């Protein structure tokens, strides 16, 4: 019995030291699908960071047009007047993230809609791909600002950081997803 208590304590200490990330991953099978919500608050979490505190990474757009640099995406949002669509994803391990990419984000209908309506920012938390240190730091800071607890989580914000809505994977393909996304950004 004593060894079981010791083992449990050691496991608990490990989870606390790793920031509880393992607990979140185990509790949600690695992913979480937020319910779409429209909100007028500037932040969703209790982080001491604010949108303006983020130090942006220097990173090029991906081949499919997603920004990786928050600063670049924010600048485009300001100049275009379009809100940011921020995709918090685990692109190489999260089942629902991969489904969201395949079923919605890779669809031509979504790409056409996004080009006219939002600025795309992908904040990836991969497990098998090494990222630049500044990109990892930027993504973690953004994760704190918006209190992201599961993947995929899609955040809609205006260029000043005002939270417009939260979303995630939803069955029904691009038409259904776009319909719900539009209700958050209008």
SULGI-V504795 format. One record per run of one state. SS is the DSSP state (A for helix, B for strand, O for the rest). FROM is the first residue (numbers start at 1). TO is the last residue. If there is no record, write none. Layout:
ss: (SS SS)
from: (FROM FROM)
to: (TO TO)
//
This chain:
ss: (O A O A O B O A O B O A O B O A O A B O A O B O B O A O)
from: (1 2 18 21 28 37 39 51 54 67 68 70 81 83 90 95 106 108 118 125 133 146 153 158 163 168 173 186)
to: (1 17 20 27 36 38 50 53 66 67 69 80 82 89 94 105 107 117 124 132 145 152 157 162 167 172 185 186)
//
